[in-house]
Amino acid sequence: MTDDFNELQPESALPEADFIRLFARHELELRNYARLILPDWSYVDDALQDASVTMWENRAKLRDESGFLPWAKVIVRNRCFNAIAKLRRDRLVLDSNVLDLIANEEVTDSINFQLKTLHKALEDCLRKLTLEHRNLVLAPYRGAGAVKELAEAARRSPNSLYKLIGRLREKLYVCVENKLKLEAL
Amino acid sequence: MTPEERIDRYLLGQANSEDIEILNHLLQRDEALRQSYRFRVALEGGYREAALRDSSVTSNPDPATQIPDRRFSWLHTAAAAAVMVLAVIWFMGNQIPETIATISNISGPASWTGDEGRVIDDLESGIPLSGGSLEGTSPKSWVEVTFTDGSVVTLSGDSMLTFSDLGQKELHLKRGSLFADVRPQSKPMLIHTRTASLTVLGTRFEVETELAATKLDVSEGTVGIRRISDGQAVEVSANQYVVAAADVALRPALRDEPVHVWKSEMSRGSKGLQGKWLLDEEGAGARLWAIPYLTHNKKTIFTIAASVSQSGAPVVVKSDSLVRVRGRLKSDSQVFVGLTLKHRNGEFGGRFQVRMPKGEVSANSDFDLLLPLNKFSLDPSLESLSEIFPSRPDGLVVKTIWCHSLHNQAGLSISHFGIEGPTGTSILAAKEHK
């Protein structure tokens, strides 16, 4: 897939300070968008860093704020699909057609809640867990080997801990969903 | 496994090629599942943010375990602002049922009904439990539950327990038996059976219940018991037991001295037996036929079991004890005989088993085997917990004796189980001698 973001660029430039502010405002959404396509946060970091450099280099082409997000998403999307094409040789990833479908739906049918609201609801739900379970659920995000270390400390297999993490995540999913429903009332 | 579970496995980097294949197929066709995928990815960011926050407040001195934060430094300001916003906003509502206990050990099939009636039958150690019902679904089931205050309750065999903790622990033993090691309670733990109610402040004891009676056996401390039929109540102290039944005086007694021999009395009825109980066609007694159970890993075994030390004196096996099994097999199959054991205080002591010798058990013929206790070894499904069980069964109380054939219906039936002294000639010993 080529970097065809030029086709979407707005008509004239935004000041640098405005660009930085816009990127900061939308960074969470762009990061989420990249994670839809890429199988791991470390690849998301790489892709977003590359994409942000491209955006910065082309910031002069931006004219107004409303065009920033779709423009930025196209750049991020292209970086992600480039990355996943290389990844496919070394690890199991979803089919490109499926990821394409998901990425398109994210643009045309954006989930009807704010990510910050969702993350807040998740934090509330995480607080209801025991400290031990909270640490376990968050362990996969604490660097490679964190779950394995917990498994060794508990004299259990990492696989059994991942199963438990899966159950806890399912509970949290239901909890967050319910909170958002309450919020919508 | 549900598609949603596969999505989570994928997001956690745990998916295998089968998961990917199935997900590709389902996600391509199912828009609702794609929405679920997007929702789960959105949560991913929240998990990562929470992990970042936790790491920053715990100030881990080991740089190797820090999450590499490769975002631009000016974005930290935005993240900090987001955290402040999150800290200020507080949504009301608590959708996760509070965890009141955790499964600390498990072996054999069991299921949990909680969380608005959802049934989970692939339980494993570490699973958090809120209020609900725990069921041991076979004679070989064993589940140990640890409450948040450290109190431990163990279900063994075919048992069912419902529990809650709304400021006071309340347990309903619907069937089977439990062993409890209860930490001191500010409000007494209540245990209800069909025939009795128990009040517990902090102690160790065992409860067995059946349709018309409840037996309470106390190892430490004191437990109050009230008979439901007439409201009469007594206190039972350490090393005492009592039976609460409508037709027996409610009077604590010292524990019986152990015995070392026992035999089943199948012709007297099906009480204490698990299997299909039928009178022999010849009128020469009764026979128990194996019935199917699903094991923890979803394999079918055909099992027969008999309670041993249920109402009488505890039957303690010695190193030279022999286990007698008489029965019949319709078709060739591997057959195992085993004992579920407990310590004198009621605590679970493990399961030990032996495989019936080939050649002694054949299709369409009766068998009568004497199996020496020293040939019994720890059930392989308990191997990972071998350090918490005695290495040998001798000296332990026999709770249940059981027999099962594997996977296929082999027409296994048993007419007699027994624990005998070293007077007979063991079939395994005789074979080894030959």
Interface residues (C-beta under 8 A of the other chain):
Chain A: I20 F23 A24 R25 E27 L28 R31 N32 R35 L36 P39 D40 W41 S42 D45 L48 Q49 S52 L92 V93 L94 D95 N97 V98 L101 I102 E105 E106 I111 L115 K116 L118 H119 K120 A121 L122 E123 D124 C125 L126 K128 L129 T130 H133 R134 N135 V137 L138 P140 Y141 R142 G143 A146 A154 R156 S160 L161 Y162 K163 L164 I165 G166 R167 L168 R169 E170 K171 L172 Y173 V174 C175 V176 E177 N178 K179 L182 E183
Chain B: E4 E5 D8 R9 Y10 L11 L12 G13 Q14 A15 N16 S17 D19 I20 L23 N24 L27 Q28 E31 R34 Q35 Y37 R38 F39 R40 V41 A42 L43 E44 G45 G46 Y47 R48 E49 A50 A51 L52 D54 S55 A64 T65 Q66 I67 P68 R70 R71 F72 W74 L75 T77 A78 A82 V85 L86 I89 W90 F91 M92 G93 N94 Q95 I96 E98 T99 D115 E124 S125 G126 I127 P128 T148
